[in-house]
């Protein structure tokens, strides 16, 4: 694995170049000569962080089986309110 270093100014000018370098290994992005950020492939990030992030509720719901064929009729709720003014 090759580690590359790119100056912040060069990164800003040519992000595509930094992405191509990241395919070979981590890219350190420097700010005034000091490493400030690291760019790496998402697979490498997941390996370092312990896996993919947990799914959101929406992601989980989208994975549930469809319920088109289920007959269901909701009953009306009765609410008794006594509002004093």
N, CA, C and O of each residue as an XYZ file, in Angstrom:
340
protein
N       0.846     -1.170      0.000
C       0.000      0.000      0.000
C       0.895      1.238      0.000
O       1.815      1.363      0.808
N       0.608      2.122     -0.902
C       1.377      3.351     -1.033
C       0.641      4.494     -0.343
O      -0.567      4.653     -0.519
N       1.359      5.286      0.437
C       0.776      6.469      1.064
C       1.251      7.693      0.291
O       2.449      7.898      0.098
N       0.293      8.501     -0.147
C       0.605      9.714     -0.905
C       0.319     10.942     -0.049
O      -0.494     10.896      0.874
N       0.988     12.021     -0.365
C       0.762     13.305      0.301
C       0.454     14.351     -0.759
O       1.155     14.461     -1.766
N      -0.604     15.118     -0.519
C      -1.033     16.161     -1.454
C      -1.243     17.448     -0.658
O      -1.872     17.438      0.400
N      -0.721     18.535     -1.171
C      -0.941     19.838     -0.534
C      -2.403     20.246     -0.698
O      -3.038     19.925     -1.702
N      -2.922     20.945      0.283
C      -4.316     21.380      0.262
C      -4.645     22.157     -1.008
O      -5.713     21.967     -1.590
N      -3.752     23.017     -1.436
C      -3.967     23.812     -2.645
C      -4.081     22.906     -3.876
O      -4.947     23.124     -4.724
N      -3.204     21.883     -3.980
C      -3.254     20.953     -5.112
C      -4.518     20.104     -5.065
O      -5.110     19.798     -6.100
N      -4.925     19.727     -3.862
C      -6.156     18.949     -3.703
C      -7.348     19.749     -4.215
O      -8.207     19.216     -4.917
N      -7.395     21.019     -3.864
C      -8.492     21.887     -4.295
C      -8.531     22.034     -5.811
O      -9.607     22.064     -6.408
N      -7.369     22.123     -6.426
C      -7.295     22.292     -7.882
C      -7.648     21.031     -8.646
O      -8.233     21.106     -9.727
N      -7.296     19.849     -8.093
C      -7.484     18.605     -8.844
C      -7.892     17.466     -7.914
O      -7.084     16.604     -7.570
N      -9.151     17.481     -7.517
C      -9.680     16.441     -6.631
C      -9.597     15.075     -7.305
O      -9.342     14.071     -6.638
N      -9.806     15.027     -8.602
C      -9.751     13.763     -9.342
C      -8.408     13.078     -9.202
O      -8.341     11.854     -9.083
N      -7.338     13.856     -9.214
C      -5.995     13.290     -9.045
C      -5.868     12.643     -7.669
O      -5.326     11.545     -7.544
N      -6.362     13.315     -6.648
C      -6.303     12.764     -5.291
C      -7.132     11.489     -5.186
O      -6.735     10.553     -4.493
N      -8.268     11.440     -5.858
C      -9.092     10.227     -5.840
C      -8.370      9.068     -6.509
O      -8.438      7.934     -6.036
N      -7.681      9.349     -7.607
C      -6.916      8.285     -8.276
C      -5.793      7.784     -7.375
O      -5.521      6.584     -7.333
N      -5.142      8.689     -6.658
C      -4.094      8.278     -5.723
C      -4.678      7.438     -4.588
O      -4.046      6.485     -4.133
N      -5.876      7.787     -4.134
C      -6.517      7.056     -3.038
C      -6.842      5.620     -3.429
O      -6.989      4.762     -2.560
N      -6.956      5.350     -4.726
C      -7.182      3.972     -5.169
C      -5.972      3.100     -4.862
O      -6.096      1.880     -4.752
N      -4.793      3.723     -4.721
C      -3.560      2.989     -4.427
C      -3.276      2.903     -2.929
O      -2.541      2.020     -2.488
N      -3.846      3.804     -2.155
C      -3.607      3.840     -0.716
C      -4.028      5.179     -0.150
O      -4.493      6.041     -0.896
N      -3.879      5.376      1.153
C      -4.306      6.623      1.781
C      -3.596      7.843      1.195
O      -2.440      7.769      0.778
N      -4.308      8.955      1.175
C      -3.746     10.224      0.721
C      -3.826     11.198      1.892
O      -4.913     11.504      2.380
N      -2.673     11.681      2.336
C      -2.640     12.700      3.373
C      -2.717     14.058      2.698
O      -1.942     14.354      1.789
N      -3.654     14.879      3.144
C      -3.812     16.223      2.608
C      -3.231     17.175      3.647
O      -3.671     17.216      4.796
N      -2.241     17.933      3.216
C      -1.533     18.788      4.167
C      -2.068     20.209      4.157
O      -2.553     20.709      3.143
N      -1.964     20.834      5.304
C      -2.304     22.242      5.456
C      -1.061     22.926      6.008
O      -0.694     22.738      7.168
N      -0.426     23.715      5.164
C       0.847     24.370      5.502
C       1.918     23.348      5.879
O       2.689     23.545      6.818
N       1.944     22.257      5.123
C       2.984     21.251      5.295
C       2.716     20.204      6.357
O       3.488     19.255      6.492
N       1.639     20.355      7.115
C       1.304     19.403      8.175
C       0.090     18.585      7.760
O      -0.911     19.162      7.334
N       0.144     17.245      7.872
C      -1.029     16.436      7.531
C      -2.250     16.875      8.345
O      -2.204     16.928      9.574
N      -3.328     17.183      7.646
C      -4.545     17.664      8.299
C      -5.737     16.754      8.046
O      -6.652     16.684      8.866
N      -5.732     16.055      6.913
C      -6.843     15.191      6.527
C      -6.287     13.940      5.874
O      -5.141     13.909      5.424
N      -7.122     12.905      5.830
C      -6.749     11.682      5.123
C      -7.897     11.296      4.197
O      -9.057     11.284      4.609
N      -7.576     10.985      2.964
C      -8.549     10.533      1.978
C      -8.269      9.069      1.711
O      -7.136      8.695      1.409
N      -9.309      8.228      1.822
C      -9.118      6.811      1.550
C     -10.376      6.215      0.947
O     -11.456      6.803      1.010
N     -10.216      5.022      0.354
C     -11.351      4.334     -0.251
C     -12.349      3.978      0.843
O     -11.969      3.735      1.989
N     -13.613      3.949      0.483
C     -14.659      3.674      1.461
C     -14.490      2.289      2.075
O     -14.797      2.095      3.252
N     -14.009      1.326      1.298
C     -13.786     -0.018      1.837
C     -12.735      0.015      2.946
O     -12.865     -0.671      3.959
N     -11.693      0.821      2.740
C     -10.655      0.957      3.764
C     -11.211      1.643      5.010
O     -10.869      1.276      6.134
N     -12.058      2.627      4.803
C     -12.669      3.317      5.940
C     -13.519      2.348      6.752
O     -13.424      2.315      7.979
N     -14.355      1.553      6.068
C     -15.192      0.588      6.780
C     -14.339     -0.422      7.539
O     -14.675     -0.802      8.660
N     -13.242     -0.854      6.934
C     -12.353     -1.805      7.611
C     -11.763     -1.184      8.878
O     -11.636     -1.862      9.897
N     -11.407      0.086      8.822
C     -10.836      0.764      9.987
C     -11.877      1.070     11.057
O     -11.582      1.018     12.251
N     -13.087      1.386     10.630
C     -14.119      1.816     11.580
C     -14.948      0.662     12.123
O     -15.805      0.867     12.983
N     -14.705     -0.542     11.635
C     -15.438     -1.685     12.170
C     -16.668     -2.071     11.379
O     -17.500     -2.824     11.886
N     -16.812     -1.599     10.187
C     -17.927     -2.029      9.346
C     -18.779     -0.878      8.864
O     -18.512      0.293      9.135
N     -19.795     -1.250      8.153
C     -20.705     -0.251      7.598
C     -21.537      0.370      8.716
O     -21.745     -0.249      9.759
N     -22.010      1.592      8.495
C     -22.853      2.220      9.515
C     -24.173      1.473      9.648
O     -24.614      0.794      8.721
N     -24.794      1.608     10.814
C     -26.084      0.958     11.017
C     -27.111      1.552     10.060
O     -27.031      2.719      9.676
N     -28.074      0.718      9.690
C     -29.113      1.166      8.772
C     -30.083      2.101      9.485
O     -30.327      1.962     10.684
N     -30.623      3.036      8.750
C     -31.633      3.932      9.310
C     -32.975      3.208      9.342
O     -33.127      2.145      8.739
N     -33.934      3.776     10.037
C     -35.270      3.197     10.091
C     -35.862      3.094      8.688
O     -36.516      2.102      8.364
N     -35.642      4.098      7.862
C     -36.149      4.071      6.491
C     -35.527      2.921      5.708
O     -36.227      2.229      4.970
N     -34.219      2.707      5.858
C     -33.555      1.590      5.183
C     -34.175      0.263      5.606
O     -34.422     -0.605      4.769
N     -34.425      0.108      6.898
C     -35.023     -1.129      7.402
C     -36.438     -1.317      6.869
O     -36.820     -2.425      6.492
N     -37.216     -0.237      6.837
C     -38.593     -0.335      6.351
C     -38.638     -0.679      4.868
O     -39.508     -1.429      4.427
N     -37.699     -0.130      4.098
C     -37.669     -0.433      2.669
C     -37.328     -1.898      2.422
O     -37.664     -2.437      1.368
N     -36.675     -2.542      3.364
C     -36.317     -3.947      3.224
C     -37.416     -4.904      3.663
O     -37.281     -6.117      3.499
N     -38.508     -4.372      4.222
C     -39.597     -5.230      4.697
C     -40.451     -5.695      3.518
O     -40.518     -5.026      2.487
N     -41.107     -6.859      3.683
C     -41.976     -7.340      2.597
C     -43.168     -6.404      2.404
O     -43.625     -5.749      3.341
N     -43.650     -6.360      1.185
C     -44.790     -5.504      0.856
C     -46.060     -6.063      1.487
O     -46.169     -7.266      1.728
N     -47.014     -5.182      1.750
C     -48.271     -5.586      2.392
C     -49.479     -5.274      1.516
O     -50.576     -5.061      2.031
N     -49.292     -5.244      0.215
C     -50.384     -4.880     -0.695
C     -51.589     -5.805     -0.576
O     -52.724     -5.348     -0.710
N     -51.373     -7.084     -0.331
C     -52.467     -8.048     -0.342
C     -53.157     -8.239      0.990
O     -54.004     -9.126      1.103
N     -52.842     -7.465      1.989
C     -53.429     -7.639      3.317
C     -54.647     -6.735      3.442
O     -54.569     -5.529      3.208
N     -55.787     -7.342      3.818
C     -57.009     -6.572      4.040
C     -57.036     -6.110      5.490
O     -56.922     -6.920      6.410
N     -57.185     -4.815      5.686
C     -57.223     -4.256      7.032
C     -58.095     -3.023      7.016
O     -57.957     -2.155      6.154
N     -58.993     -2.958      7.978
C     -59.841     -1.783      8.095
C     -59.706     -1.254      9.514
O     -60.017     -1.951     10.480
N     -59.256     -0.057      9.629
C     -59.070      0.539     10.951
C     -60.402      1.037     11.481
O     -61.207      1.601     10.739
N     -60.628      0.824     12.771
C     -61.865      1.320     13.375
C     -61.649      2.760     13.822
O     -60.527      3.184     14.103
N     -62.755      3.501     13.881
C     -62.663      4.892     14.304
C     -62.410      4.945     15.803
O     -62.972      4.166     16.572
N     -61.580      5.851     16.190
C     -61.334      6.058     17.610
C     -62.329      7.083     18.130
O     -62.573      8.106     17.491
N     -62.902      6.798     19.299
C     -63.827      7.744     19.909
C     -63.080      8.510     20.983
O     -62.445      7.926     21.861
N     -63.166      9.822     20.897
C     -62.473     10.674     21.851
C     -63.511     11.546     22.542
O     -64.276     12.256     21.888
N     -63.531     11.485     23.871
C     -64.465     12.283     24.654
C     -63.675     13.400     25.313
O     -62.888     13.160     26.229
N     -63.889     14.622     24.842
C     -63.161     15.765     25.372
C     -64.099     16.677     26.136
O     -65.202     16.979     25.679
N     -63.660     17.108     27.290
C     -64.408     18.088     28.068
C     -63.494     19.290     28.235
O     -62.623     19.307     29.105
N     -63.701     20.285     27.399
C     -62.830     21.451     27.396
C     -63.533     22.589     28.123
O     -64.599     23.045     27.709
N     -62.922     23.038     29.208
C     -63.473     24.157     29.964
C     -62.755     25.432     29.560
O     -61.545     25.444     29.329
N     -63.532     26.509     29.480
C     -62.910     27.783     29.118
C     -62.858     28.709     30.284
O     -62.365     29.830     30.159
